[in-house]
Amino acid sequence: MSKKVDRLDRIKHLPFSSAVAVGDFIYTSGHAGTRDNEGNELTTIEEQTKQVMENLKTTLAAAGAEMKDVVKASVPDGCQQLR
């Protein structure tokens, strides 16, 4: 089974891959929303959540997928507003 690792330019400095494609599945990780696409700090949970979804869309697109292809999403217990 083939495996492809995607590392987006905006997170190449981080020690993980934003997406790993194995067969027909794409596994994503490490999506946060502390800053918008212009680098402005996001301070509310609403802003951060919206940015996480935008970042996830970008990651999926780079791997050839869309949000409609997502079958499971997990948020860690105790996940709090990031600062």
Residue pairs with C-beta under 8 A, 6 or more apart in sequence:
1 22
1 23
2 22
2 23
3 20
3 21
3 22
4 20
4 21
4 63
5 17
5 19
5 20
5 21
6 17
6 18
6 19
6 20
6 21
6 59
6 62
6 63
7 17
7 18
8 18
8 58
8 59
8 62
11 18
11 30
14 30
16 29
16 30
17 29
18 28
18 29
18 30
18 31
18 59
18 62
19 26
19 27
19 28
19 29
19 59
19 60
19 62
19 63
20 26
20 27
21 27
21 63
26 60
26 63
26 65
26 69
28 56
28 59
28 60
31 52
31 55
31 56
31 59
32 48
32 52
32 55
32 82
33 42
33 47
33 48
33 49
33 50
33 51
33 52
33 53
33 54
33 55
33 82
34 41
34 42
34 48
34 51
34 82
34 83
35 41
35 42
35 51
36 42
36 47
36 51
37 54
42 48
42 51
43 83
44 81
45 81
48 81
48 82
53 67
56 67
57 66
57 67
60 66
60 67
60 69
60 70
